Amino acid sequence: MSLSPEETLLAAEVSALMHAEQTVAAAELVASTAGQRLTQQERDDPAKCHHYLHFYLHNLLETGGTVEAAQLLWSPTQFNPNPDSSRSVWKLFDEADTGLIMGAAKMSKSFSMGVRLFLEWVRDPEYTTIRVVGPSENHLEENLFSHLVSLHQHATLPMPGEVGDLFIGLNRRDQMSSIRGVIIPKGNVKKAGRLQGGHRRPRIKPHPVFGPLSRMFIFLDEVENIPMGIWQDIDNVLSEIEKGGQGFKVFGAYNPSNMSDEVAKRAEPEFGWGDFDEEKHFRWKSIRRWDVLRLDGERCENVLQDKVIYPGLQTRDGLERIASNAGGRNAPGYLTMGRGCYPTTGIEAAILPPGLLTKMRGEYVWFEEPKPISSTDLALEGGDSAVHTVGSWGLASGIKFPPSIEFPKGKITMFKDPH
C-alpha cells in the first residue's frame, strides 16, 4: 500500500508547515481536506488543534505513508528516510519476519530500524511490545536508545508515553506497552532466559489489520557481540510467528567479522559463504530461512558521488581512513567495517581461510550410534573466555555435503577400506 501523488503532496505541505512551527495552519490544511473547520479556540491555542494532526499522523501510518509520517515528525537532520540504506532497512522490515542486517560502519543499520520500530509503537502503543537487546547498558544508552529518546522528545507533535532508563512506554507497570532495553552481559555464553515469557497478549477488540493479538518486535543491536545464549531465547519465541501475519518480527544488526559465530550460521546464503561475492550479493535468503540484507559502504550515496549528500552516513574519506588503518582494502578490518561482509578466503593475515572450512562442512553418515564428547579451552592466559565445545565421536561410513554451485543437489561421499 502506498500513498497517491495527491496524498504525498498534501503530506509534504503539512510537514513543511509543521517544521516552520505553523501548527495552526497545518491543522487547518488537514481539517479542510476532511471538510471540517477549526474553532476560534483551536486557532488561538495550537495545542488544542493537535488532535487533527495526530489523526492525520495515524492515517499516514495506517495507509502506507510511513516515510511521510517520519518526515512530518522529524526534520532531515533528525532522521532522513531517503538514503538507499534506510529504504532498504524499511523494506526488509515490511517483507520479512526474521531478518539480519550485516553492514559497514555508518550505514544507519540500527538507527533506521530503531526509527521504524518507534513509528510502529506510535501506531499502536497499547498493544505493541518492542525489545531492544544489546550487550551492555552503556551501549544501548549511548547509541540507539539515546536516539529514540531524542526522537520522542523533539518530535513536532507530542508523543505518547513517558521516558525512563532504557524505557519508553505508556506505563512503567505495563511492560507490554513499551519500548524497553534488554541487557545480555558479555562474558557468559549461556546467558539465556532474558526474553522468555514475553509472549503476545489478546486484545480487548481485534485490530482490523493485526487481528486479535498484540504485536511484538525484537531487535538485536550489535548481535555478534551478544552472548550466544540469546539464540535459545529466540528459538523459544519464534513460535509466535504466523504465516502472512504482521504481529511478530525479529531483526538483528551487526558488523560481520566472525564467520564461525552463531550469527554467521543464520546469515549463510543457500549457495554458501564459499561462493559469496561482495560485488553482487546484497539481499538473500539464508540456509536457516532468515532474510539477510547487506549494506556496503562503497555503495553509499556520499561515496558514489564523492560529496556529502546525507550527513552522518559513510563518506569516501571515511572509507579511506578505514582502509589505511586496517592495512588495505583486502584486509579483514576493511571488509568488515567498509564493505559490510565477512573476511574472505585469501586475505592477508588469515591463519585459516574461512572458505576452507565452508567447503569441508558436512554431515556424517554414522555406521553406529556416536558417543557424545566435549572439550574445554580453559583460557588460562590472556583475556579470552573459557569455551566449552560439545561434539560426537564414533565410526562413520560416509559424509553428506550440502548443495553447492558444483553439486546443486548436494553430494554423498562414502568411505572405503580394505574390508
N, C-alpha and C positions, 0 to 999 in steps of 0.2 A: 504494500500500500504506500502511495506517495501523494504529495500534495499536487493540486493542479497549478498551472502557471499563475492564475489569478490569486490562489491561496498563498503561493510563495511570495508574490509581490506584496500582498497585504501583510504577511509576516515581516517582511523587510521594512515596511513603512512603520509598523508598530514598534519593532526593535529600535529603529533609528530614533523615534520619539522617546522611548524609554531611556536610551543611553544619553539623550540630550536633556534628561531629567524633566521631560514634559509628560508627566504621568497622566494628567487630566486629559490632554489631547490624545494620548494613546488609548485611554479608556473610551473617549468619545468615538474614536475611529472603530473600535471593537463593537461598541454598543450600536452604532449606526448600521453596521453590517447585519445585526440581528433585529433591526427595526425598532430599537429602543433609544431612549434619550436619558442623559444624566440629569439628576435633580440638581437644584441650586446648591444644596448642602454638599453633594458629591463634588461639584465644581469648586466649592470653597475649600474643601479638605481632601487632598489627593489620597490620603489613607482610606477614605470612605468609598473610593471607586476601585480599590484593589480587587474586589470580588469579580469585576468584569474581566480583569487581566488574568486572574487565577483561573477563571473558567476558560479563557482563551488558551492559556498555557496547557491545561489538561486536554483541551480539544486537540491541540497540536500533538501531544504525546499519544493520544488515542487514535489519531488518523495518519500516522506515519511521518509526522513532522518533527522527529527528534532533533535533527540538525537545527531546524528553525527555533525549536524550544531552547536549545543551548544558546543560540545567537540572541534570543530575547533576554535571557537571564544574565549573560556574561559578555563582556567586550572581547575582541580578538586577543588582547593582551592577557586576559584571564584564561581563556580557553578558545582555541580556534579549531573547529571541526573539519576544516577544508584540506589539510595536508593528506597526502595519499596514505600515510601510515595510520592516521586517526580513522580515516574512512575504512581502511582495511580491517582495523580492530573492531569497529562497529558492525561491519559486515559479518565478521566471524561471530560476534555475539548474536546477530539475527539468525544465522544459518546453523549454528552448532549448539549442542548441549554440553559437550565436553571438548574444550579447546586449549591448546598450548600456543603461546606466543614466544618464539625464540627470536631474539633480535639484538642488534647492535646498541651501543650506548647512545643516549639522547635521541631516541626514536619514538618517544611517547607511548611505550608499551603499557606501562602501569597507569599512567595518568589518563590516557584515553579510555581505558577500560574502567578506571575509577569514576570518571565523569559519567559514563554511560550507566553504571550501576547506581550512581546518585540520582540520575534522572528517572531510572526505573523505580527507585524508592519514592521519589516525589510523586510519581504517577499513582502509586497505590501504597502509601506509607503504613497504613494499619495492618495490611496483610502481606508485607514484603520483608523478608529477613535477608540481610546481607552480612556475610562473614568475610573479613579481610584478614588473611593469615600471613604472618611474617615470622622471621627468625628471631626478632628481638623487639622490645617495646620501643627502643630508640629508633630502630629502622622505620617502623610504622609511623611514629610520631613525627620524625624529621622529614619523612618523604610523603607517601601517598596520603596519610591521614591529615597531615597539616594542610595539604592542598584541598582536601574535601571540606575541612572546617572553614577554610578561606572562601570556598565557593558558596558554602551555606551562609556565611556571614555577610558576604559582599554581593549577593545576587540583587538584581534590580527589583525583585519582589520579595517580601518576607517568606522565608522557607519554613516548612512545618518542623515541629520538634525542638529539642534542646540539645546542646553540645556539652560533652563531658570528656573525660580521659578515654581515648580510643572508643568514643561513643557518640553517635548522632541518632536520636530516636524520639518517639512520642512520649515515652515514659520509662524511667530507669527500672521500674518494676516489671515492665513488659519487654523482655529482651527479644521477643519475636518480631517486634515492630521497629526494628532498628538497623543501623549500620554499625557493626561492632568489630573491633580489632581482636584477633586471637593470636596469642604468642605461643610458638613452639620452640623452646630454647634449644640452641645448638649444644652439642656435646654428649647427647644421649640419643643413639639411633633408634631407640624403641619408644620414643615419646609419642604414644598414640592415645586416643581417647578424648582429645580436645574437641572433636566435632561430633562425637557420638551423642545421640539423644536429641539432636537438632533437627527434628523432622517437621514436616508441614502440618498445619492445623486446619480444621474445617472453618469455612466462613459462615457467618450467620445467614447470608444470602449468597447464592452463586454469582460470580462475576460473569458478565456476558461474554468475555473473551477468555479469562483464565480459569473459569469453572468453579467447582465447589471448594477447592483447597487454596491455602495461602501459597505464596511463591517463596523460593529460597535460592539465593545465588551465593556461591563460594568462589573467592578469588585468592589464589596463592601467589603472593608477591615474592619475587626472587626465589622461586620454588626450588631451584637447585641447591639453595643454602638451607632449606628446611629439612630437619631430620626425616629419614626415610619412613619412620613410623606413621607419618601423616597419610601415607598411601593406604594403610589399613583402615583409617577413618574414611578415606574417600571411597574405598571399596564398600564400606558399610552403608554409605548414604547414596550410592549410585542407584540403588533400587528405587529411589524416588523419581527417577526419570521416566516420563511417559512418552510413548511414541507420538510424535506430532504435537506434543504439549509445549507450553512455554513457561511452566511453573518451576522448573529446577534446572540449574546450569552450574557447571564447574569449569573455571578457567585458571590458567597459570601463566606467569610471565617470567622470563629469565634470560640471562646472557649465557649461551651454551658453551661449556668448557670441558665437561667431563662425560665422555661417551660411554663410560661404564656405570653412570648414575642411573637411578630409577627413572628419572625424567626422560633420559635418552631412550630408554626401553619403550616408553609410552609414545615418544615422538618419532620413533624409527619408521620411515616410509615403507610401504609394501615392497618397493624394489630394493630395499636395504641401504644402509649407510655407505656400503662399498661403491654404489653407483650414484651417489649423491653428487649433483653438480651445482655449485654456488651461483652459476650464471643463469640457471633456468628453473630451479626449484624454489618456489616461494609459497606455495599452498598445496597441501596434500592430506590424504587420509592415512593414518598410521596403521601398522600391523594390529595394534590393540584398539583400533577404531576411534582414535582421537583425531579431531580436526586440528591441523597444525598450520600456523601462519609464521612465516619468517620475514622479518623486517631488516633489509640490507641497508647499511649506512651509505653505501655508494649509490643507492637509488633515491636518496632523499632529494627533494626539490632544491634545497640550498646547495647541495653538492653538484647536482647536474647542471645548474645554471651559474654556479660559482659566485653566488651572491646570496645574501640573507633574505629569503622570501618569507620564511616563518621563523621569527626569533625564538631561540630556545632549542631548536632542533639541530641535528648534526650538520656540520659545515665541512668544506673541503680542507680548511686549515685544521679543524679538529681531527679529521682522519689522518692528515699528515703527521700530526703530533702523536697520535696513537701508533702509527706505523714506525715512526722514529724511535719511540720508547720501547716498542715490542721487539724491534730488530728486523723490520722489513714487512712487506705486505704478505709474505708467506708464513710469517711467524704465528704461533698459536694465539698470542695476545691480540694480534690484529684481526685474525679470522673470527675470534670470539667477540671483541668489542667494536670492530669496524665493519665486519660483514654479517655478523649475527649467525654464524654457523660453526659447527664443531671443527677443531683442527683435523686436517685430512692426512691421508697416507702420504709419506714422503716429505713432510715438513721438517725444517731444521730442528734439532734438539729433541726429536721424538725417540725415546728409548725403545718403545714397542709400538709400531704403527697401528692405529685403531682399525684400519681396513683389514689387517691381517686377521684380527680376532673376529671381525664381522664375517669374513668368508669361511671361517672354521666353525661358526656356530651351527649346532645341530642338536638332534635328539637321539639318544642311543636306543637301539633295539635290544632290549635286555634278554639274555639267554636264560637267566634265572633272576629271581627277585633280588634287587640290590639291597645292600645294608646302608643305613644312614650313618654318615660320618660328619665330623666337624673339626674345625681348627680355629685357633685364635692368634692373631698378631698382637702380642702383648704391648707393643709400643713402649718399650722400656726407656727409650731415649727419644728426645725431640718432643714436639707438641702435638703429635697426632693422637687421635682416639684409638683405643684398642678395638679392633674389628673382629667380630666373630662370624665365621662363614660356615654354612651348612651345605653338605653335598651327598652324593651317593657313591657306593663302591660295590662292584660286582662284575660278573662275566657278561660281556655283550657280544652279540653275533653280527651287529651292523650298526649303521648310523643313518638317520634321515636328515637331509638338508632342506631348508625352507625354499620356496620359489625364488628364482633369481632371473636376471636377463638371459643367462645362458641356459637355465633349466626352468622354464615358466611353471611347470607342474611339480617342481621340487626334484630331489634326487635321493635314491637309496643306495648306499654302498655297503655290501656285505663283506665281513671279514673272512679270510680264508687261512687255514693252517694245514700242515701235512696230513691231518686226520680227516 
